[in-house]
Amino acid sequence: MTAHTVIGASKRPKPTRVLIVCELLTESGNHRVTVRDISRTGAHIIGAKRVPPETDAILRRGDLFAAVRIGPVEGDEAALKFYRQLSPQEIEAALLSHR
């Protein structure tokens, strides 16, 4: 056992497969992206070709505004890591919201 071993740690949150259009607000401008899957800790997006990699941004859909860290952009896809865990209610509201 090491200092980094977590006893009784739960599994990583399982992502929910979705196809929802969101707006990603970055320092270089706003980008319309499609969220392919989402969990309480992050999301996977499509349409990231012009999104700046390895930067901070805001993912917006309806009333949801989530601070994210954009990972490496590979082709047209990127992973987002939320700075705080989203509640199940926030995710559900984002899935149900319409523009």
KASULPE-V148199 format. One record per residue. PSI is psi as a letter, one per 30 degrees, with the letter a starting at -180 (* if undefined). OMEGA is omega in degrees with one decimal (NA if undefined). Layout:
psi=PSI omega=OMEGA
psi=PSI omega=OMEGA
//
This chain:
psi=k omega=178.5
psi=l omega=178.3
psi=f omega=-177.8
psi=f omega=179.7
psi=k omega=178.4
psi=k omega=-178.8
psi=k omega=178.1
psi=g omega=-178.9
psi=k omega=176.9
psi=l omega=178.2
psi=l omega=175.8
psi=k omega=178.8
psi=k omega=179.6
psi=k omega=-180.0
psi=k omega=175.3
psi=k omega=179.0
psi=k omega=-179.9
psi=l omega=167.9
psi=i omega=-179.5
psi=k omega=179.1
psi=k omega=179.1
psi=l omega=174.3
psi=k omega=177.4
psi=j omega=-177.8
psi=j omega=-178.1
psi=l omega=178.2
psi=f omega=179.9
psi=f omega=179.6
psi=a omega=-179.6
psi=k omega=-178.0
psi=k omega=175.4
psi=k omega=-177.9
psi=l omega=175.3
psi=k omega=175.6
psi=k omega=-177.8
psi=e omega=172.9
psi=l omega=-175.7
psi=k omega=173.7
psi=a omega=179.9
psi=f omega=-174.8
psi=f omega=-178.5
psi=a omega=-178.7
psi=l omega=176.1
psi=k omega=-176.8
psi=l omega=172.8
psi=k omega=-178.6
psi=g omega=-173.6
psi=g omega=-174.0
psi=e omega=-178.2
psi=g omega=180.0
psi=k omega=179.5
psi=k omega=-178.9
psi=l omega=173.7
psi=h omega=178.4
psi=l omega=176.8
psi=l omega=-179.5
psi=l omega=174.3
psi=k omega=173.9
psi=k omega=-176.0
psi=k omega=170.9
psi=j omega=-177.9
psi=b omega=179.3
psi=f omega=-179.3
psi=k omega=171.4
psi=j omega=-176.5
psi=k omega=175.4
psi=k omega=-176.3
psi=l omega=168.9
psi=k omega=179.2
psi=k omega=176.9
psi=a omega=176.9
psi=k omega=176.1
psi=k omega=179.9
psi=j omega=-176.0
psi=c omega=-178.2
psi=g omega=-174.0
psi=l omega=176.8
psi=l omega=174.9
psi=k omega=176.6
psi=k omega=175.0
psi=k omega=179.7
psi=k omega=177.7
psi=f omega=173.3
psi=l omega=178.3
psi=k omega=174.8
psi=k omega=175.3
psi=l omega=175.3
psi=e omega=179.3
psi=e omega=177.9
psi=e omega=179.5
psi=e omega=179.8
psi=e omega=179.5
psi=e omega=178.9
psi=e omega=179.3
psi=e omega=-176.8
psi=f omega=-174.3
psi=k omega=176.9
psi=k omega=179.1
psi=* omega=NA
//
